[in-house]
Amino acid sequence: MKIFYLLFLTIAIATSASAQWRKVEQLPARDFYNIAYANGTLYAGGSNRVYTSINDGLTWDSSAIISADIPSVDDFIIFENNWFVGTYGSGVYKSANLGRSWQNITTGIDSYINEFCIFKGHLYASTDNGGVYQLAENKTSWRPFMNGFTWTTSSSIASNGALMVASGGANGSIFKYHESAGQWQEHLVKGQLAPGMNVSDIVSVNDTLYAATSAGVYSSTNGENWTNTGQLKNGHHVVMANLRQAIFAIVNYGLGDVTIYKKPKEAQPMQPWEIIEQHQNSFVYETAVSQKNLWQARLDGLYFRPLIEYGVTPPWDEPTPDIQFKIGKFFPNPTKQKFQVEIQVKEDITTSLFITNAAGQIVHYPFLQKPLKKGANLLTIDNPLPAGIYYVTIELEGKKYTRKLVVI
């Protein structure tokens, strides 16, 4: 199990002493090790499955059981439209159908997975006993990616787009990989050997890399020179969030005490962190922020707090990139016969749409290369299917977007 996790998000924050964390009662009251938010969907890793929510946690769907033998879902990533789950002791599992079935793809890789990273079109994984691995071209096996990497333990791996970095086993060691060099190069976060100092987690925000260590949080833009952002009280599990106007640090002490720190983003590196909240009887493995809520994956379940309680008015994130199309929600859903979806496009294009059953078989193909005009297009889809759960895939300019449809 990873000891430290570091996650950076972009919002503005203020404190609210009276606010309370809410538990998601719909989900099991057991360990949640992973929580992530991507493309409008929440992904929560439980003990042996992945839970998803497309409405910011109001309702949840469950994947199929990954394997009855896995102890935990320690990391989750989407790569080339496939779901990948990293476990601690049972290797990697892959799903090509949104979690309806799973395939173990642990050939060639250590079974103790810490973290995934996508860099230059490839998927990488850091592990506890084998260093760093790269997913092979067949997408079902792995190969060591160790040229110049001298440790067998790597707790975290991340990329800022231009380069990739991975933590070493001790001494404040961190490795940088750049395509021009073609191999890993070791650097020290403190600029010198630091016995007992572990780089426990690394994440990227825009062009900046942040590393959580047992001696504080460090930042770098080139993976070589690191700046201490300020001292935190020593804890053995740290989660961080990079906000638009501030930096948040959630520090666990033992198995029950949690302290949340805050520092203005424009503050000098060694300006002290401000304690903004403390709570007990919990253990936070990881955090994420969605459109309206701040989330914590904890020892006893999944919890959230509305961002508004921190003085945050959504949208919390940075300005959205100039996108070429936008897909609305299905309506009605659940449906009996017809349903509709609005697709907004910036230029005239074509789309194809097909529906699959729970086994992944295509059962209905309403549109093939249907023309869409610039602007809003309201599509009405006839539904001849019997009651059940289906998945609708919309193809736009070579990309596929799949959503759940319930027929009653």
VOFIKOL-441014 format. One record per atom (N, C-alpha, C): x, y, z. Coordinates in steps of 0.05 Angstrom, whole numbers, plus 5000, padded with zeros to 4 digits. Each point is the difference from the previous one (the first is absolute). Example, Ala and Ser with C-alpha at 12.3 -4.5 7.8 and 13.67 -1.06 7.14 Angstrom:
// VOFIKOL-441014
526448865156;498250245000;501850245000;499350214986;501650245001;498550225014;
//
This chain:
// VOFIKOL-441014
501749765000;498350245000;501750255000;499450194985;501550255000;499850145026;502150125010;500050145025;499250294997;501050134979;499350284995;498650024973;498050184998;498850064975;500050304997;500350094975;500050294995;498350054976;498050175002;498150064978;499650294999;500250124976;499850294997;497550064984;498550205008;497550084988;500050304999;498150124985;500150284996;497350135007;499950125025;497650145009;500950235018;498150175008;500550205020;498749925026;501250075023;499149885025;499850205023;498049975017;499950145026;498949805020;500450055026;499349805020;497150045010;499049785011;497350015013;500149805023;500250115024;500449835023;497549835007;497650094991;497649865008;499349774981;501349994976;499249814980;500949725008;498649794991;500549735007;500449834974;501749805003;500349814978;497649814999;499049944976;497849814997;501049744989;499049785010;500749744990;498149914979;501049874979;498449894978;498849745010;497550015009;498849765012;499349794980;499850084974;499349804979;502249804996;502550075007;502349834996;500849855025;501549784998;500749855024;501750165020;499649945025;501550145021;502649845005;501850024981;502549865003;502250174987;502449904999;502250164989;499550094971;500550264995;500250104973;502850124997;501549894981;502850074998;500550214978;498050034982;500550174977;497550154993;500350264993;497850164990;501150194978;498750014977;500950174978;497650124986;500550224987;497950144984;501150074973;498749904979;501050054973;497650014980;500050214984;498050024978;497149985011;499550135023;497350005010;499249755016;501849815005;499449765013;501849965025;498849915022;501549935024;500649704999;502449925007;500849725001;501149955029;498849815014;500749945027;500949715002;502449945009;501049735002;499549885028;498349795000;499449865025;501949765003;499149805015;501749775005;500449834976;497949964983;500349824977;498350094976;499450264999;498550104977;500350304998;499150114978;500150294996;497150104999;499550225014;497350125000;500250264984;497950064985;500150244983;497450175005;500350264997;497750185002;500350214978;497950054985;500050204979;498450255008;499050005025;498550235010;501050115026;502750005003;501450115023;499249875026;499749744999;499649845024;497149975009;498150094985;497249965008;499249714998;500949864979;499549714997;502649874990;500249755005;502549854993;499449744986;501749934981;499949744987;502549845008;499849745000;502249835007;501049854976;502749974998;501149824980;499549715009;500649824983;500049725008;502349965020;499849795017;502249935018;502549954984;502150155006;502549964985;501249725005;500249935025;500949745008;499449975030;499049775008;499449965028;502650005017;502349974987;502549975015;501550265005;499250224986;501750245002;499450155027;502050105013;499650135026;499150294997;500650134978;499350284997;500450104972;498550214993;500550154975;501750245008;502649994994;501850215009;500350234981;499649954974;500250214981;498249934976;499150214986;498149974978;500850204979;499949924974;500650184978;498649914975;499350184983;498849944974;502250054979;500649804984;502050024979;499049874975;499850164978;499049904974;497349875003;498250135015;497249925004;499749745016;502249915012;499849765018;500550095029;498749865018;500450055029;502349825010;501750115015;502249855013;499950045030;500249785015;500050015029;502649885010;501350145018;502449905013;499349905028;500949765007;499449895026;502649955016;499749965025;502449955017;500249715007;501349854982;500449725003;498849824979;498250114984;498849854978;500450114973;501850204997;500850104974;498050194988;499849994973;498450194985;497649854987;497750145000;497749904986;499150214980;498949904977;499250184978;497149934993;498450214994;497349964989;499750164975;499149874979;499550134974;497150074996;498349955021;497150054997;498850145024;501550205010;499050175022;499549855026;501749805005;499849855025;498049775001;498949934977;498149775001;501449735001;502550004992;501749765004;502950095002;501749835012;502750075005;502049784991;502350094992;502149824992;502550065016;501249795012;502550045014;502350024980;501650225001;502250044982;502650055015;500749815018;502350035018;502549874988;499849894976;502449874988;502250214997;502349945012;502450174996;500350235020;498150035019;500150225019;499849915029;501250145018;499749955029;497150025008;499049845018;497250005006;499250225020;501950145011;499450215019;500250284986;497650094991;499950244984;499550245018;501550214995;499650255015;498550214983;501050064976;498750224985;500549974970;498050104985;500250014970;500850284991;501050014976;500650264987;500049964970;498950204986;500050004970;502150204991;501849924983;502150184990;500649934971;499750204983;500649984971;498649764987;497449955007;498549794987;500449735011;501449975023;500549745012;499050005029;499349775011;499249975027;502249885017;500650125023;502149915018;498849945027;501549845016;499149945027;502449995018;499750125024;502149985021;499149785019;502049845010;499349775017;501849995025;499349825018;501549985025;502549834998;500049814982;502249815000;501549974973;499150164980;501249974974;500650264985;499850225014;500650264987;497750094982;500750074975;498150124981;499749814976;497549984990;499449834977;498550164979;500149904976;498550124977;498249794988;497550084994;498149824987;501049934972;500049754993;501049914974;498050064978;500949974975;498350074977;497549834999;500149755010;497749834999;497950075021;500650195018;498150115020;499149805020;501449775002;499249795019;502449915017;502450114995;502349925015;501850255004;502049985017;501750225008;502949934995;501750214999;502949964999;501350205019;502349925012;501450195018;500950254984;499850235014;500950254988;502050125020;502449885000;501950055022;502750114991;500350084976;502650104990;500950255016;501849955019;501050215017;498550025027;497849865003;498550005025;501149795019;501150085022;501749825017;498549905024;497550075005;498549905023;497949804991;499449815017;497849814994;497350105011;500150205017;497550125011;499550274989;497650054990;499150264991;497250055008;499650195019;497350055011;498250154980;501250174983;498450184984;501350064974;498450074980;501050074973;498150204988;501050204986;498450214989;501450134977;498550154984;501150144977;498750284998;501550194991;498950274994;499850044970;500249794984;499750014971;502750014987;501950155011;502750024987;501949795011;499649915024;501749805013;498549835019;501249795009;498849825020;501849975024;498949995024;501649965024;498949775016;501749865015;499249785017;501750015025;498849925022;501450015026;501749755003;502350045014;501749785007;499349905028;501649825010;499249875025;500650155025;502150185000;500750145025;501950234993;501150135020;502050214997;499150254985;497350044998;499150224984;500549974970;500149754991;500749944972;497550034982;500550134977;497950024980;501349984972;498749864981;501249954974;498450154979;501550114981;498850154978;500549854974;497949984983;500349884974;499150204978;501850054981;499350174978;500849854974;498350024980;500549854975;502750054988;500950255002;502650074988;502349855013;499849945026;502149855014;499749704996;497549914999;499549724995;500549825024;500450125023;500449845025;499350175024;499749865023;499450145025;502650145010;499650235013;502250145013;499250065028;501749925019;499350045029;500750285009;498250115016;500450265014;499149975029;500850195016;499350005028;498350255006;497749955013;498150225005;501350225017;501649935019;501350205017;502750094989;500849894977;502650074989;502349855012;499449835019;502149835013;498649765011;501649805007;498849765012;498650075026;497649895003;498450045024;499149745011;501649865015;499349735011;497350015014;498349814994;497449985012;497850174987;500750154980;498050174986;499049864976;497449955000;498749864978;498350204983;500349994974;498250144982;497749824995;497750065013;497949815002;497950034978;499750254989;498050034979;500850244983;499450004975;500650214981;497650054982;499250244996;497950074981;500850244984;498650054978;500550224983;497650194998;500650265002;497950204995;501150194979;498750004977;501150154977;502849924995;502050185002;502849924995;501549945025;498850025023;501449985025;499549725013;502249885009;499949745014;500250055030;498449865016;500050025029;500649735012;501749995020;500849755013;499550025030;498649805011;499549985029;502249835011;501350105021;502249855013;499550015030;501649845014;499950005030;501150265012;501150184983;501150255010;498650244987;497649974989;498650224988;499349954971;498850204988;499249984972;501850174983;501049894978;501950134982;498850044972;500850204986;499050054973;502450044981;499449934974;502150034979;498650024973;501350134981;499050014973;501749834981;502449935009;501849854982;500849725011;499049935023;500649745012;502749975012;501650224999;502749995010;500450185025;499050244998;500350195022;497350035015;500049955026;497549995016;500150215022;497750135005;499750215020;498149915021;500850035026;498249925022;497850215002;497549915000;497750185002;499250065028;501449895020;499450055028;499749755016;500650025026;500049765017;497249945010;499349745001;497649915012;500749825024;498249985019;500449815021;500249724989;501949845010;500549744989;497549825003;499149894978;497849815000;500849774982;498749785001;500849774984;498249954976;498350204994;498349984976;499150284993;500850104977;499450284993;498550014973;497850154999;498550044975;500050304996;500650094976;500050294995;498250074976;499050255001;498450114978;501150274992;500550044975;501050254990;497750174990;499450215014;497650164994;500750254984;498050124988;500550234984;501450225016;499150055025;501150215016;501549915025;500149745004;501349905024;500849714996;501749905018;500949725001;499049895026;498849764999;498849865022;501749755005;500449935025;501449755007;498449855021;499449764995;498549835019;502049805011;500550015026;502149845013;498749815020;500649744998;499049805019;502249955020;499249975025;501749925022;498949745012;501649794999;499049755010;497649914984;498049895012;497749904986;497450155006;500350245011;497550135007;499950314999;502350135000;500050295001;500850124973;498450194991;500550124974;500150305004;502050134988;500350295001;500150104971;498550214994;500050124974;501450275001;502050044984;501650254999;499350154974;500550265001;499650174977;502250214999;500950064975;501950224996;499350144974;500050274999;499450144976;502049924978;499049984975;501749904979;502350194994;499550265005;502150204993;502050035024;499749855021;501750035024;502849924994;501950105015;502849924998;500249715008;502049864989;500249715004;499949925029;501550145018;500149915028;498050145018;498150154988;497950125017;498549775014;499550035026;498749785015;497249934989;499449745002;497349914992;498050075022;497650064993;497850075019;498249765004;499549925025;498249785006;497150114997;498449884983;497350094995;497949815010;500749755005;498049815009;501449765013;498849885020;500949755012;497649825005;500349754995;497949815008;501349735008;498549845014;501149755012;498449764991;501149765007;498749754995;499649954970;502050074984;499849954971;502949964990;500249904976;502649974987;499550054970;501350214989;499550084973;502249884982;499149824982;501949894981;500550184976;497850134991;500350174976;497750204998;500450214985;498050214998;499650074970;497750124994;499450094973;498050225002;499850174980;497950204999;498549974974;497350015003;498349974977;498750284994;497850004986;498950264992;498950155024;499049865021;498850145023;501149915027;501549785000;500849895026;503049945002;500950005025;502749915007;499649725012;501749804991;499649725007;502449905016;499449815018;502149855014;499449704999;502049854991;499949715002;501249925027;498449885017;500949955027;500049715008;500949955024;500249735011;497249885003;498050165005;497349895005;497950094980;500850084976;498150074979;500850254984;498150104984;500550224983;498450245011;501450235002;498850245012;500350244982;498250205004;500250244984;499050245016;500950244991;499050255010;499550194976;497850134999;499550194978;502150225000;501050074976;502050214998;499050275010;497450044999;498950255009;500650055030;500449785015;500650035029;502850115004;501749994980;502650125001;500050284986;497750104993;499850254987;500649984970;499749764989;500649964972;497450004984;499950154979;497750014982;500849864974;498849774994;500749874974;499350184976;501449964978;502149794996;502650075014;501349795011;502450055016;502549994983;499949884976;502549954985;500850234983;502349974988;501150204981;498150024976;500250214984;498350024976;500249764982;497749914991;499949764983;501250054973;501749814990;501250044974;497950024978;500750114978;498150044978;499449734987;497749885008;499349734991;498450024974;500149784985;498749994974;497149915001;499249865022;497249915002;499449955029;497449985006;499049965027;497549814998;500049795016;497849815000;498350045025;497450034996;498250045023;499249735012;498250005019;499149765013;497749874984;499749745003;497749874987;497450075015;497950044985;497450075012;497749874984;498249865013;500149925028;501949765004;501049975024;501749775007;499549955030;498549785006;499149784984;498050084979;499849834979;498250044978;498449754993;497750034987;498549774990;500349964970;499950224985;500249974971;502250194990;499250254992;501950184989;501550155022;502550104994;501450185017;501550204983;500850225012;501350214985;502750075013;501850124983;502550105010;500750244982;501150215013;500950244985;503049994997;500950044975;502950024995;500650274987;501850155013;500850264989;502749974987;500250104976;502649984985;500750274989;502650054996;501050264991;500250024970;499649774986;500050004971;498449764991;499449994974;498549784989;501749745001;498949795013;501449755001;498049774998;500949755002;498149775001;500449855026;498049855007;500149835025;498849734995;501049805014;498849745000;499249935029;497949855004;499049935026;499249715000;500949855020;499149725003;499649935029;498449795005;499249925027;500949725005;501349955023;500949735007;498549905025;499949745003;498849895025;502149965021;499349895023;501949975022;502349824993;499749834980;502249824991;501950134980;499450254992;501650144980;499349954972;497749864995;499249944972;498350234989;500550084975;498450224988;497249894994;498050135010;497249914997;498350204984;501050244995;498550204985;502050204989;499650084974;501850194987;498350214987;499050205016;498150194989;501250194979;502550085003;501250194981;502749914991;500550034974;502649954988;500850244983;502050155009;500950244985;497750194996;498650065021;497850204998;501150285000;499250174981;501150274999;499050175024;501850165011;499350195020;500750284991;498250195004;500650284992;501350155023;501550214993;501350175019;497850115020;500649985026;498150095020;498849765015;497550045010;498749805016;498449814982;500349745004;498549794985;498549825020;497450004998;498449835018;499449744985;501149785010;499649744987;497949845015;498149884986;498049825011;500649724992;500349825019;500849734994;497749815007;499149854980;498049795005;501349775015;498549895019;501049795017;498249754998;500849804984;498449754998;500849795020;501650075020;501349805018;498249935024;500249765009;498549925025;501250135024;498649985023;501050115025;502749895007;501750185011;502749925008;501850235001;502649945005;502050215001;501749984975;500450234987;501550014975;502050235001;501850004980;502150214998;500050114972;499650274999;499950144975;502750134994;501149944977;502650124992;499650194977;501050245003;499950214979;502850044990;500349984973;502650044988;500150284987;502050165007;500450264989;502950044994;500650044974;502750064991;502149805012;499449754998;501849795008;500149935029;498450145016;499949955029;497349885007;500049835021;497549875009;499350095028;497450065004;499050085026;497749825007;500249855023;498049805007;498650085026;497349974999;498450075024;497949785004;499149985025;498149795007;497250084993;498449814991;497150044994;498449785013;497950085015;498349805012;497350004985;499249764991;497549964986;498149865019;497650115003;498049885019;497549914985;
//
